[in-house]
Amino acid sequence: MQKITPFLWFDNKAEEAARFYCSIFKDSKIVKVARDEKKVWCVTLKINGQELMAFNGGPRFKFTHAISLFVHCKTQREVDDYWEKLSKGGEKGQCGWLKDKYGLSWQIIPETLGDLLQEKDPVKADRVFNAMLKMTKIDIKALKKAHAQK
């Protein structure tokens, strides 16, 4: 069992959201569904080995950008795939951020971005950062172009 498990509060769509997330990420599954005779209370799911709990707690609390799930991507194809699937019915934001149709924030970020932002040459790193600020979905090719500018 992992020591820390993200606990996500939904109004009443925890199971629907869990199934949606499991349909997007490979190696994901619903582990357990806690229910009574009337409704689902809590769903435990694993996404790529990361356990999460989705709870139907009612409308009292809503998700904010203060918490997001960060998805590490290796390729542009992976960025594109997660971006389109997770943002469907939600909101596309800036700099790789989006809100899914349940209001949960995600960051869809290629590993290349972190590598280029940690560039020892601060001028190059700054160009990459400024290019990223103009993006919604992160574009690896555009980041590399900004990095290589002279």
Helices and strands as residue ranges (DSSP letters): E 7-10, H 14-24, E 28-35, E 40-47, E 50-56, E 68-73, H 76-87, E 91-92, E 97-99, E 105-110, H 111-117, H 122-133, H 140-148
